[in-house]
């Protein structure tokens, strides 16, 4: 009810909805587990303009990393496991965002900062054994992007997002760089 009042208070205000394809490039400790780019990701964004160039909103998504490391032998104390090793990471980022649009012409570059969390589920399989950890980790996401209006109310988005995920629980810093291409509807 409160959100409905907030978003209907100013009928001249603009909002944007976006659906984005994203691919992720592992960085920091994520690159220790995954050597290849993730081509499987999707994001949904919503922005509500408080002023002509300033917007607040939220963003959510899903990025999947996987990597086969071949036949390995792992030793922990007196235990040794051998087998094919595969790593999987399901990363679900959820952010509150603040954005500044440099202009609102057909080409509209913007800067954004997201604050929130990333739910990470990390699975490491070796042979028949599977080790799984999951954790909601605090995260920040700076973003630099460009929206191009190709038809009234419709835009194409290209952006670079860095998901900086803080170490939490038993999971390391699972950060990655996201490259985003999407379709934006505005009113």
Buried (B, 14 or more C-beta within 10 A) or exposed (E): EEEEEEEEEEEEBBBBBBEBBBBBBBBBBBEEBBEEEBEBBBBBBBBBBEEEBEBBBBBBBBBBBBBEBEEEEBEEEEEEBEBEBBBBBBBBBBBEBBBEBEEBEEEBBBEBBBEBBBBBBBBBBBEEEEEEEEBBBEBBBEBEBBBBBEEEEEBBBBBBBBBBBBBBEEBBBBBBBBBBEBBBEBE
